[in-house]
Amino acid sequence: MKDIYIKHIASLLSLRNWQVENCVELFAEGGTIPFISRYRKEKTGGMADAEVAELKHWVDVFDEMEKRKATILKTISEAGALGDELRERIENCVSATELEDLYLPYRPKRRTRATAARELGLGPLAEDMWSLKARSPRAEARKYVKPGKVEDEDAALAGARDIIAEKLSETPVIRENLRGIFRGRRVCTKAAKDAGTNPDAAKYRSYFDWSMPLDKIPSHNLLAILRAESEGVLSIGIDADPEKCSKKIYYDFCQSQGYPSGELGEQIREAVDDSFKRLLEPSISSEVLREAKQKADIESINVFGENLRQLLLGAPVGQKRTMAVDPGFRNGCKIAILDSEGNLVHHTIIYPHPPQNEKVKALVAVQDMLEKYRIEAVAIGNGTASRETSDFFRKVTLPDGCKLWTVSEDGASIYSASEVGREEFPDEDVTVRGAVSIGRRLMDPLAELVKIDPKNLGVGQYQHDVDQGLLKEKLDNTVEACVNSVGVNLNTASPYLLRYVAGIGPQLASNIVAYRRENGGFSSRAELKKVPRLGAKAFEQCAGFLRVKGAANPLDDSAVHPESYFVVDSMARDLGVSVRELVGNAELCSKIQAERYVGGEIGLPTVNDILKELAKPGLDPREAASDFSFAEDIRSMEDLKSGMELPGIVTNITNFGAFVDIGLHDNGLLHVSQLGPRGTDPSKVLKLHQHITVRVLGVDLDRGRISLGLVK
């Protein structure tokens, strides 16, 4: 990678050049983000996975920019317009906007007024006026009058002005200066003429006559008005002053070409006004709004990524025999019985609610299943009839230690109808698959939720409006980071979980599962090398994140990478104990002097990580699950009164606040203004699925809205 890119990335991300250089080298060698951040800390300076991911993003951006530059240079060269100065400016460019500005005059374009003027032979006249050689433009224009083509001097001058206007609009310094002006102005929105006929118009009513400085607009507001514009509800503009902008364009022209006077000055001013109104204003407005949207996209995507991280790292109940319930009224409650490994062993439907009201029959059936399958946990989906179903189960005698849990159903229906769901349960219908997913989410949210497109998990903010490529990159990185931070059981993980382990991917995941099926599981990490197409590089990347329970070498069930086993062997030998005696013995680990084992490729960060892992091998970073119950006397919005304090669960976090489930069909909104001083980041105050206490501030029955304040 070019030095200009390395220096730019380092400056952009507040890193040292050597950190960027080392990461670029590791990427080129096939290094993955989790592996680099976890096992190459000496080369990265201890960069976290999110930092490595962001650096990787910019490496990819500049790789694409290099391809774009090659195309641009080729096009300009073929046009015979590529001088040394222009080539150097293009090659040293690190801004996509600047690059496109440099290319703009040479980019193939549709036929314009300037094109037509050039076809009439008015290019030389425009050039003489641009370079201030045509002191008397009208006299010069007479030379270009051609009956049937250019009828008179006015027509010739109009054509020349069209050429000058286009040239002004393609001048990089003019474009950048105007961007600076527009960035500091207000965005104004108005209701479109036919907004009243649009059924979606009501939700945008607050924007029908609205304005705000562009650089102050919260990301969710900007995304909302842009969506409304695309739906034909709003018109959007930037209130840049045309007169001031034209003066700035004229000034920039004079700075580069000199000050025209008299008749020539009037012609240039007229071309300037036309250039701004017809070409620059719509172009720069679009660019600046697009630039603002890119920033809003990043903010929104970061919110989505953080929510997804919290969701995936939700507390697991663990390997418990589970009764999973997908509640419903008319179609009944679907029940799936899962063993401690999450395998489906039985399923049925009960009808305890209206219209069937088979309560006694349902009670007998549930009681029988609880005892027959020695159920240890009951997972109830949080959708329709959830509260009623929870009430029903409280009438059942649960086995000792068995608890009721409410589980988010978001995305369960997507999974049940997906190819993944059909592959796992080809002989079961969607209702059974949905119930199974609810139960498995309780046991291990991460292992189950990786099977569902994150966009269907109900934790985003305008996710369908943001850059979909950037969103996918962020979400994929988030899932990968979560999976690898927890670690994966090599002998029980599904192929959908394995594919997110560093260095594996879909094909190798399938190969691992096939090998496991044929050979009865793995006895060591080293056995991975026998998996078809899993070579040395893939083994290097994935081995540290895979766990082999009960392996002969206890390090195979830890985060210590096989490349560092020799270090642990040395530690154990120096202490006069076996590796098995050392692993998990915090007291022995405390006696080890890390500096003694530094050498070669093994630095102090790696040794410290090894010691931390040896003291608590395979430590799950996720919190322990805790149960929760809603207020018993709140069943509908009509039951709510201002001032009430209620228990709730955070279901989604956005830039403008958080949505909280208080046990009703509609979630309440805990606005950001209720979380702290102006500018408070909701994600810094709350976590997804956090149990909190809220106060009811207001209830709008007509619109189904509940306003909440935070108590604790």
C-alpha positions in Angstrom: 0.0 0.0 0.0 1.2 3.5 -0.8 2.8 5.6 1.9 0.3 8.4 1.4 -2.5 5.9 2.3 -0.7 4.6 5.3 0.0 8.1 6.6 -3.6 9.1 6.0 -5.1 6.1 7.8 -2.7 6.6 10.7 -3.7 10.2 11.0 -7.4 9.4 10.6 -7.5 6.7 13.3 -4.9 8.3 15.6 -2.4 5.4 15.1 1.3 5.1 14.4 2.4 4.5 10.9 4.0 1.2 11.9 0.7 -0.1 13.3 -1.0 0.5 10.0 1.9 -1.0 8.0 1.9 -4.1 10.2 -1.8 -4.6 9.9 -1.7 -4.1 6.1 1.0 -6.8 5.9 -1.0 -9.1 8.1 -4.1 -8.6 6.0 -2.1 -9.4 2.9 -1.0 -12.6 4.5 -4.5 -13.7 5.1 -4.9 -12.5 8.6 -8.4 -12.1 10.0 -9.6 -9.3 12.3 -10.2 -11.5 15.4 -6.8 -13.3 15.0 -4.9 -10.1 14.4 -6.4 -8.3 17.4 -6.1 -11.4 19.7 -2.8 -13.0 18.7 -0.7 -10.3 17.1 -0.8 -7.6 19.7 2.9 -7.0 19.4 2.5 -6.0 15.8 -0.7 -3.9 16.3 0.3 -2.2 19.6 -2.7 -3.8 21.3 -5.4 -2.6 18.9 -8.9 -3.8 19.8 -10.9 -5.8 17.2 -13.1 -2.8 16.5 -10.0 -0.7 15.7 -8.5 -3.4 13.5 -11.9 -3.7 11.7 -12.0 0.1 11.1 -8.4 0.0 9.7 -9.4 -2.9 7.5 -12.3 -0.8 6.2 -10.0 2.0 5.2 -7.5 -0.4 3.6 -10.4 -1.7 1.4 -11.5 1.8 0.6 -8.0 2.8 -0.7 -7.6 -0.5 -2.6 -10.8 0.5 -4.4 -9.5 4.0 -4.8 -6.4 2.7 -6.6 -8.6 0.8 -9.0 -10.7 4.0 -9.6 -7.5 6.0 -10.2 -6.3 3.6 -12.8 -9.6 3.9 -14.7 -9.5 7.7 -14.4 -5.9 8.0 -15.6 -6.6 5.7 -18.5 -9.6 7.7 -19.6 -7.8 11.1 -19.4 -4.7 9.7 -21.1 -6.8 8.3 -24.0 -8.3 11.8 -24.3 -4.8 13.2 -24.7 -5.2 15.5 -21.7 -3.0 13.8 -19.0 -0.1 16.1 -18.1 2.5 15.4 -15.4 1.0 17.8 -12.9 -2.5 16.3 -13.2 -1.2 12.8 -13.0 0.7 13.6 -9.8 -2.4 15.3 -8.2 -4.5 12.2 -9.0 -1.9 9.7 -7.8 -1.4 11.6 -4.5 -5.1 12.1 -3.9 -6.6 10.5 -0.7 -10.1 12.1 -0.9 -12.7 10.5 -3.1 -14.4 13.9 -3.5 -11.2 15.6 -4.6 -10.5 12.7 -7.0 -13.9 13.0 -8.7 -13.5 16.8 -8.9 -10.2 16.4 -10.7 -11.8 13.9 -13.1 -15.0 15.8 -13.7 -13.9 17.9 -16.7 -12.7 14.8 -18.5 -15.5 12.4 -17.5 -17.7 11.3 -20.4 -21.0 13.0 -20.0 -24.4 13.2 -21.7 -24.9 16.0 -24.2 -25.1 19.4 -22.5 -25.7 23.0 -23.5 -21.9 23.4 -23.4 -21.5 20.4 -25.7 -23.9 21.9 -28.2 -22.0 25.2 -28.1 -18.7 23.5 -28.8 -20.2 21.6 -31.7 -21.1 25.0 -33.1 -17.4 26.0 -32.9 -17.8 28.4 -30.0 -15.1 26.8 -27.9 -12.3 29.2 -28.9 -14.5 32.2 -28.1 -15.3 30.8 -24.7 -11.6 30.1 -24.1 -10.6 33.7 -25.1 -13.2 35.0 -22.7 -12.1 32.6 -19.9 -8.4 33.7 -20.3 -9.5 37.4 -20.5 -8.1 37.8 -24.0 -11.5 38.8 -25.5 -11.5 42.4 -24.2 -14.5 43.1 -26.4 -16.6 39.9 -26.4 -19.3 41.2 -28.7 -16.8 42.2 -31.4 -15.1 38.8 -31.0 -18.5 37.1 -31.2 -19.2 38.5 -34.7 -16.4 36.2 -36.0 -18.5 33.2 -35.0 -21.8 34.2 -36.5 -22.9 31.5 -39.1 -26.3 31.8 -40.7 -28.4 28.7 -39.9 -26.2 27.8 -36.9 -25.1 30.9 -34.9 -27.6 33.6 -35.9 -26.0 36.6 -34.3 -23.6 37.9 -31.6 -26.0 37.3 -28.8 -26.3 33.6 -29.8 -22.5 33.3 -29.9 -22.1 34.9 -26.5 -24.8 32.7 -25.0 -23.1 29.6 -26.3 -19.7 30.8 -24.9 -21.3 31.5 -21.5 -22.7 28.0 -21.5 -19.2 26.7 -22.0 -17.8 29.0 -19.3 -20.6 28.0 -16.9 -19.8 24.4 -17.3 -16.1 25.0 -16.8 -16.8 27.0 -13.6 -19.0 24.1 -12.3 -16.1 21.7 -13.0 -13.4 23.8 -11.2 -12.2 21.9 -8.0 -11.5 25.0 -5.9 -15.0 26.5 -6.7 -16.7 23.3 -5.9 -14.9 22.8 -2.6 -15.5 26.4 -1.5 -19.2 26.1 -2.2 -19.3 22.8 -0.2 -17.9 24.7 2.7 -20.6 27.3 2.4 -23.4 24.7 2.1 -22.2 22.7 5.0 -22.7 25.7 7.3 -26.3 26.4 6.1 -29.7 25.2 7.2 -31.6 22.3 5.7 -35.3 23.3 5.1 -38.1 20.9 4.5 -41.6 21.5 3.2 -44.6 19.3 2.6 -44.8 18.2 -1.0 -47.8 19.4 -3.0 -49.5 16.0 -3.0 -48.4 15.0 0.5 -52.0 15.1 1.7 -52.8 12.1 -0.6 -49.9 10.0 0.7 -51.0 7.5 3.4 -47.6 7.7 5.1 -47.6 11.5 5.3 -48.9 11.7 8.9 -45.8 10.3 10.5 -43.7 13.0 8.9 -46.0 15.9 9.9 -43.5 17.4 12.2 -41.2 18.0 9.2 -43.8 19.8 7.0 -42.3 23.2 7.8 -39.0 22.5 9.5 -35.4 23.7 9.3 -32.1 23.0 11.2 -28.4 23.7 10.6 -27.0 20.8 8.5 -24.2 20.2 10.9 -26.5 20.0 13.9 -29.1 17.6 12.5 -29.2 14.3 14.5 -28.7 11.3 12.3 -32.2 9.9 12.9 -33.8 13.2 11.8 -31.7 13.4 8.7 -32.5 9.8 7.7 -36.2 10.4 8.4 -36.4 13.5 6.1 -34.5 11.7 3.4 -36.8 8.8 3.5 -39.8 11.2 3.4 -38.4 12.9 0.3 -37.9 9.5 -1.4 -41.5 8.7 -0.6 -42.7 12.0 -2.1 -43.9 13.5 1.2 -41.3 16.2 1.6 -39.2 18.5 -0.5 -35.7 19.3 0.8 -33.4 22.3 0.2 -30.4 24.1 1.6 -30.8 27.8 2.3 -27.5 28.9 0.7 -27.7 32.6 -0.4 -27.5 32.7 -4.3 -26.0 36.2 -4.4 -23.3 35.4 -1.9 -22.5 32.1 -3.6 -22.2 33.8 -7.0 -19.9 36.4 -5.5 -17.7 33.6 -4.1 -17.6 31.9 -7.5 -16.7 35.1 -9.2 -14.0 35.8 -6.7 -12.5 32.3 -7.1 -12.5 32.8 -10.9 -10.7 36.2 -10.6 -8.2 34.7 -8.2 -7.1 32.2 -10.9 -7.7 34.1 -14.1 -7.6 37.8 -13.1 -10.2 40.5 -12.9 -12.3 41.0 -16.1 -13.6 44.5 -16.7 -16.3 46.2 -18.7 -18.3 44.1 -21.1 -16.2 41.0 -20.5 -16.8 41.3 -16.7 -20.6 41.4 -17.3 -20.4 38.3 -19.5 -18.4 36.4 -16.9 -20.8 37.5 -14.1 -23.8 36.3 -16.2 -22.0 33.0 -16.7 -21.3 32.7 -13.0 -25.0 33.3 -12.0 -26.1 30.7 -14.5 -23.5 28.2 -13.4 -24.6 28.5 -9.8 -28.3 28.3 -10.4 -28.3 25.7 -13.2 -25.3 23.5 -12.4 -23.6 24.1 -9.1 -26.5 24.6 -6.7 -28.3 21.3 -7.4 -25.0 19.4 -7.7 -23.4 20.8 -4.5 -26.7 20.4 -2.5 -26.9 16.8 -3.5 -23.2 16.2 -2.7 -23.4 17.9 0.8 -26.7 16.0 1.7 -25.1 12.8 0.5 -22.0 13.5 2.6 -24.2 14.2 5.6 -26.1 11.0 5.0 -22.9 9.1 4.9 -22.1 10.4 8.4 -25.6 9.6 9.5 -25.3 6.2 8.1 -22.2 5.5 10.1 -23.8 6.7 13.3 -26.9 4.6 12.7 -24.8 1.6 11.7 -22.7 1.9 14.8 -25.8 2.0 16.9 -27.0 -1.1 15.2 -23.6 -2.8 15.6 -23.5 -2.1 19.3 -27.1 -3.3 19.8 -26.3 -6.4 17.9 -23.2 -7.0 20.0 -25.2 -6.7 23.2 -27.9 -9.0 21.8 -25.5 -11.7 20.7 -23.6 -11.5 24.0 -26.8 -11.8 26.0 -26.7 -14.0 29.1 -27.1 -17.7 28.3 -29.1 -20.0 30.6 -26.8 -22.8 29.5 -27.4 -26.4 28.7 -30.7 -27.1 30.3 -33.6 -29.3 29.3 -36.0 -26.7 28.0 -39.6 -26.3 27.2 -40.0 -23.7 24.5 -43.3 -22.0 24.0 -44.4 -19.9 21.0 -47.6 -18.4 22.4 -50.8 -17.7 20.5 -54.6 -17.4 20.9 -56.6 -18.9 18.1 -53.8 -21.1 16.7 -52.7 -22.2 20.2 -49.4 -22.3 21.9 -46.7 -24.3 20.1 -44.5 -26.3 22.5 -41.1 -27.7 21.7 -39.2 -29.9 24.2 -35.4 -29.6 23.8 -32.7 -31.7 25.5 -29.7 -30.1 27.1 -27.9 -30.0 23.7 -30.8 -28.2 22.1 -32.0 -31.2 20.1 -35.8 -31.4 19.5 -37.3 -34.4 21.3 -41.0 -33.7 21.3 -43.5 -31.1 20.1 -47.2 -30.4 20.5 -49.8 -27.6 20.6 -52.0 -26.6 23.6 -55.1 -24.3 23.6 -55.4 -22.6 27.0 -56.7 -19.3 25.6 -59.8 -18.2 23.8 -61.5 -19.2 21.6 -60.9 -22.8 22.6 -60.3 -22.2 26.3 -59.0 -25.8 26.9 -57.3 -24.8 30.2 -57.6 -28.0 32.1 -56.5 -30.2 29.2 -53.6 -27.9 28.6 -52.6 -27.9 32.3 -52.6 -31.7 32.4 -50.5 -31.9 29.2 -47.9 -29.3 30.3 -47.6 -30.9 33.8 -47.0 -34.3 32.2 -44.3 -32.9 29.9 -42.6 -31.0 32.6 -42.2 -34.2 34.7 -41.6 -36.7 31.8 -38.8 -34.7 30.3 -37.4 -33.3 33.6 -37.6 -29.8 32.3 -35.2 -27.3 33.9 -36.3 -24.1 32.1 -39.4 -22.8 30.3 -38.9 -20.2 27.5 -41.9 -18.2 26.5 -41.8 -16.0 23.4 -42.7 -12.3 24.0 -45.1 -12.0 21.1 -48.9 -12.2 20.9 -50.4 -13.8 24.1 -47.1 -13.8 25.9 -48.5 -12.3 29.1 -51.5 -14.6 29.1 -49.3 -17.6 28.5 -47.0 -16.6 31.3 -50.0 -16.4 33.6 -51.1 -19.8 32.5 -47.7 -21.3 33.3 -47.7 -19.8 36.8 -50.6 -22.1 37.6 -48.4 -25.1 36.8 -46.2 -26.8 39.4 -42.7 -26.3 38.0 -40.0 -28.8 38.9 -37.5 -27.7 41.6 -35.1 -25.1 40.2 -37.1 -24.6 37.0 -37.8 -21.0 36.0 -40.0 -19.2 33.5 -38.1 -16.9 31.1 -39.5 -14.4 28.5 -37.5 -14.6 25.3 -37.5 -12.1 22.3 -39.2 -13.6 19.3 -37.7 -11.0 16.8 -36.5 -12.9 13.8 -37.9 -16.3 14.9 -40.4 -16.4 12.1 -37.7 -15.4 9.6 -35.6 -18.3 10.8 -38.5 -20.8 10.7 -39.1 -20.1 7.0 -35.5 -19.8 6.1 -33.2 -22.3 4.3 -31.3 -22.8 7.5 -34.5 -23.7 9.3 -35.5 -26.1 6.6 -32.1 -27.7 6.6 -32.2 -28.2 10.4 -35.8 -29.5 10.5 -36.8 -30.6 7.1 -39.8 -32.7 8.4 -41.2 -30.0 10.7 -43.4 -27.0 9.9 -42.6 -23.4 10.6 -44.4 -23.3 13.9 -42.2 -26.0 15.4 -39.0 -24.4 14.0 -40.1 -21.1 15.6 -40.6 -22.6 19.0 -37.3 -24.4 18.8 -35.6 -21.1 18.0 -37.1 -19.5 21.1 -35.9 -22.3 23.3 -32.4 -22.3 21.9 -32.1 -18.5 22.2 -32.6 -19.0 26.0 -30.0 -21.7 26.2 -27.4 -19.8 24.1 -28.4 -16.6 22.3 -25.2 -16.4 20.3 -25.4 -19.9 18.9 -29.0 -19.4 17.7 -29.0 -15.8 16.6 -26.1 -16.2 14.1 -28.6 -18.2 12.0 -30.7 -15.1 11.4 -30.0 -12.0 9.3 -29.2 -9.3 11.9 -31.5 -6.9 10.1 -34.4 -9.0 11.2 -33.6 -9.0 14.9 -35.4 -5.8 15.7 -32.5 -3.8 17.1 -31.7 -1.4 14.2 -32.3 2.3 13.5 -33.3 3.1 9.9 -31.4 0.0 8.8 -33.1 -0.1 5.4 -32.2 3.5 4.6 -28.4 3.3 5.3 -25.6 2.1 3.0 -26.3 -1.6 2.8 -22.7 -2.6 1.9 -21.4 -0.7 4.9 -24.1 -2.1 7.1 -23.3 -5.7 6.1 -19.6 -5.1 6.7 -20.3 -3.8 10.2 -22.8 -6.5 11.2 -20.6 -9.3 9.8 -17.6 -7.9 11.8 -19.8 -7.6 14.9 -21.0 -11.2 14.7 -17.5 -12.5 14.0 -16.1 -10.5 16.9 -18.8 -11.9 19.3 -18.4 -15.5 18.2 -14.6 -15.4 18.6 -14.6 -13.5 21.9 -16.8 -16.3 23.4 -15.1 -19.2 21.7 -16.8 -22.2 20.0 -17.1 -25.8 21.1 -15.6 -27.7 18.1 -17.6 -30.8 18.7 -21.0 -29.3 19.2 -21.1 -26.1 17.2 -23.5 -25.9 14.3 -22.1 -25.1 10.8 -23.8 -21.7 11.1 -21.8 -20.8 14.2 -18.6 -22.3 12.9 -18.6 -20.2 9.7 -18.0 -17.1 11.8 -14.9 -18.5 13.5 -11.8 -16.7 12.2 -10.5 -18.2 9.0 -13.3 -20.8 8.5 -16.2 -19.6 6.4 -19.2 -21.6 5.1 -17.3 -24.3 3.1 -14.8 -25.2 5.8 -17.6 -25.1 8.4 -19.5 -27.8 6.4 -16.3 -29.8 6.0 -15.7 -29.7 9.8 -19.2 -30.9 10.5 -18.9 -33.7 7.9 -15.6 -34.8 9.4 -17.2 -34.7 12.8 -20.1 -36.8 11.6 -17.8 -39.4 10.0 -15.2 -39.7 12.8 -17.2 -39.2 16.0 -15.8 -35.8 16.9 -12.4 -34.2 17.5 -10.0 -35.3 20.2 -7.6 -32.4 19.8 -7.1 -29.1 17.9 -4.4 -30.7 15.9 -6.9 -33.1 14.4 -8.4 -30.1 12.6 -5.6 -30.4 10.1 -7.2 -33.6 8.8 -10.3 -31.7 7.7 -10.3 -31.5 3.9 -9.1 -28.1 2.5 -8.3 -26.8 6.0 -4.7 -25.8 5.5 -2.0 -24.2 7.6 -3.2 -20.7 7.3 -6.8 -21.6 8.2 -5.6 -23.6 11.1 -3.5 -20.7 12.3 -6.5 -18.3 12.1 -9.1 -20.5 13.7 -7.4 -22.8 16.2 -7.3 -20.4 19.2 -11.0 -19.7 19.0 -12.1 -23.4 19.0 -12.4 -25.4 22.2 -12.1 -29.2 22.5 -13.7 -30.3 25.7 -12.0 -33.2 27.5 -8.9 -33.1 25.2 -5.7 -34.8 26.4 -4.0 -31.4 26.3 -6.0 -29.0 28.5 -4.8 -26.1 26.5 -7.0 -27.3 23.6 -9.9 -26.1 25.8 -8.5 -22.7 26.3 -7.8 -19.4 24.4 -4.1 -20.2 24.3 -3.1 -20.5 20.7 -1.3 -23.7 19.7 1.7 -21.6 18.5 2.2 -20.6 22.1 1.9 -24.1 23.7 5.7 -24.3 24.1 5.5 -21.2 26.3 3.1 -22.9 28.7 5.3 -26.0 28.6 8.2 -23.9 29.7 6.2 -22.3 32.5 5.0 -25.6 33.8 8.5 -27.1 33.6 10.0 -24.2 35.5 7.4 -24.6 38.3 7.9 -28.3 38.4 4.3 -29.2 37.6 2.4 -30.6 34.7 0.5 -28.4 32.2 -2.7 -29.9 33.5 -1.8 -28.9 37.1 -1.0 -25.4 35.9 -4.1 -24.7 33.9 -6.8 -23.2 36.1 -4.5 -22.8 39.1 -4.5 -19.0 39.8 -2.1 -19.4 42.7 0.6 -21.1 40.5 0.0 -18.6 37.7 0.7 -15.7 40.1 4.2 -17.0 40.7 5.2 -16.7 37.1 7.3 -13.7 36.0 6.0 -12.8 32.6 9.3 -11.1 31.4 11.1 -14.5 31.6 9.1 -15.8 28.7 9.5 -12.9 26.3 11.6 -13.7 23.2 11.4 -14.0 19.5 7.9 -13.6 18.2 6.5 -13.8 21.8 6.1 -10.4 23.4 4.9 -9.3 26.8 1.3 -8.7 25.6 1.1 -12.4 24.5 2.6 -13.7 27.7 0.2 -11.6 29.8 -2.7 -13.0 27.8 -1.5 -16.5 28.3 -1.2 -16.0 32.0 -4.7 -14.5 32.2 -6.1 -17.4 30.3 -4.3 -20.0 32.4 -5.7 -18.6 35.6 -9.3 -18.8 34.3 -9.3 -21.0 31.2 -12.3 -20.7 28.8 -13.9 -17.9 30.8 -17.2 -16.9 29.2 -17.3 -13.1 28.9 -21.1 -13.1 29.0 -23.0 -12.3 32.2 -25.1 -14.9 34.0 -28.8 -14.9 33.1 -31.3 -13.3 35.6 -35.0 -13.7 35.6 -37.6 -10.9 35.3 -41.3 -10.3 35.7 -43.6 -7.4 34.5 -46.0 -5.6 36.8 -49.0 -8.0 37.4 -51.7 -5.3 37.3 -50.7 -3.7 34.0 -52.4 -5.5 31.1 -53.3 -2.7 28.6 -52.4 0.9 27.9 -55.7 1.9 29.7 -54.2 0.6 32.9 -51.3 3.1 32.7 -51.3 6.3 34.7 -48.8 9.2 34.8 -46.3 8.8 37.6 -46.5 5.0 37.8 -43.2 3.2 38.3 -42.9 -0.1 36.4 -40.2 -2.7 35.7 -39.2 -2.9 32.0 -36.7 -4.5 29.6 -34.7 -2.4 27.1 -35.6 -3.9 23.7 -33.9 -1.4 21.3 -31.5 1.5 21.6 -31.3 4.4 19.1 -29.7 7.8 19.0 -32.9 9.4 20.1 -33.5 7.1 23.1 -34.5 3.5 24.0 -37.6 1.4 23.6 -38.7 -0.4 26.7 -41.0 -3.4 27.0 -43.3 -3.0 30.1 -45.4 -6.0 29.3 -47.8 -4.5 26.8 -48.3 -4.9 23.0 -46.6 -1.5 22.4 -43.2 -0.6 23.8 -42.7 2.7 25.6 -40.1 5.3 24.5 -37.5 6.4 26.9 -36.4 9.6 25.1 -32.8 10.6 25.2 -33.7 13.8 27.1 -34.7 11.6 30.0 -31.3 9.9 30.2 -29.1 12.9 31.1 -27.7 16.2 29.8 -28.1 17.3 26.2 -25.8 15.2 24.0 -26.0 12.1 26.1 -25.4 8.9 24.2 -28.2 6.4 25.1 -25.8 3.4 24.5 -23.5 4.8 27.2 -26.4 4.7 29.7 -28.4 1.6 28.8 -27.7 -1.9 27.5 -29.9 -4.1 25.4 -32.2 -6.4 27.4 -31.2 -4.5 30.6 -33.7 -4.7 33.4 -34.7 -1.2 34.5 -37.4 0.7 36.3 -39.2 3.4 34.4 -41.8 6.1 35.2 -44.8 6.7 33.0 -44.7 10.3 31.8 -47.6 10.2 29.3 -49.9 7.9 27.4 -51.3 8.6 23.9 -54.1 6.0 23.3 -54.9 7.3 19.8 -51.4 6.8 18.5 -50.5 3.9 20.8 -47.5 5.8 22.3 -46.1 5.6 25.8 -43.6 8.2 27.1 -41.3 7.0 29.8 -38.7 8.4 32.2 -35.8 6.5 33.8 -35.9 5.7 37.5 -33.0 3.3 37.8 
